[in-house]
Amino acid sequence: MMNDRNFFAHLLVVDDDERIRELLQKYLIRNGFSVSTARDADQARRLLGGLMFDLIILDVMMPGMDGVTFTSELRETLDTPILLLTARNETEDRISGLEAGADDYLAKPFEPKELLLRIGAILRRLPEVTEEQNTPKIISLGNVKYDVARAELWCGEVLVRLTSTEIDLMRLFSSNLGQPLHRTDIVQALNREAEQDRSIDVQITRLRRKIESDPKQPRYLQTVRGEGYMLVGD
């Protein structure tokens, strides 16, 4: 069980293996984290350009730019902790990853519990964030703005009331901005029962009424055919 400080920490998982990405995302969400995923360095850069993360879990062996090289690039401008995942377990490989700026190194295959323990250890080493440092992140949705840090939806100067489920949905979507979320993943993330699967559609319809100028033709909270739903900003 994660402690209160780690609960809802936002993690970015970067791995070219779709199956591993999905397994890690589901497992980490079940253990109290918000999780975004990227398939390669290019997609990770786009997410890092618009969102803040507490930890990056980065696969070393990726097509294009490998994880060690990407770590070196990130360290030029970013101090977010990085945990490298790799099938390699040679001493030289571990040293090169750490020299590039990684905070820790975990060889595949690994036990999920060990991953949780390493994540927890890294997050505990981070300095406490004061209220002044915790600058709100804003997602622009046309005339509507969503304050991620405060979980507040504003239409101009008017605060739009959100239900507890809508707050949970916005937290989940904003943590996965621009990425489709399958309905079953949403059900799991909200700790709902499987039979409540279809009720998510009702909740999405209600949330669209508060976000979209034309809820019947949604621009921001989109339906992705065969995938689920996705939130996109301006």
Secondary structure, 3 states (H helix, E strand, C coil): CCCCCCCCCEEEEECCCHHHHHHHHHHHHHCCCEEEEECCHHHHHHHHHHCCCCEEEEECCCCCCCHHHHHHHHCCCCCCCEEEEECCCCHHHHHHHHHCCCCEEEECCCCHHHHHHHHHHHHHHCCCCCCCCCCCCEEEECCEEEECCCCEEEECCEEECCCHHHHHHHHHHHHCCCCCECHHHHHHHCCCCHHHCCHHHHHHHHHHHHHCCCCCCCCCEEEECCCEEEECCC
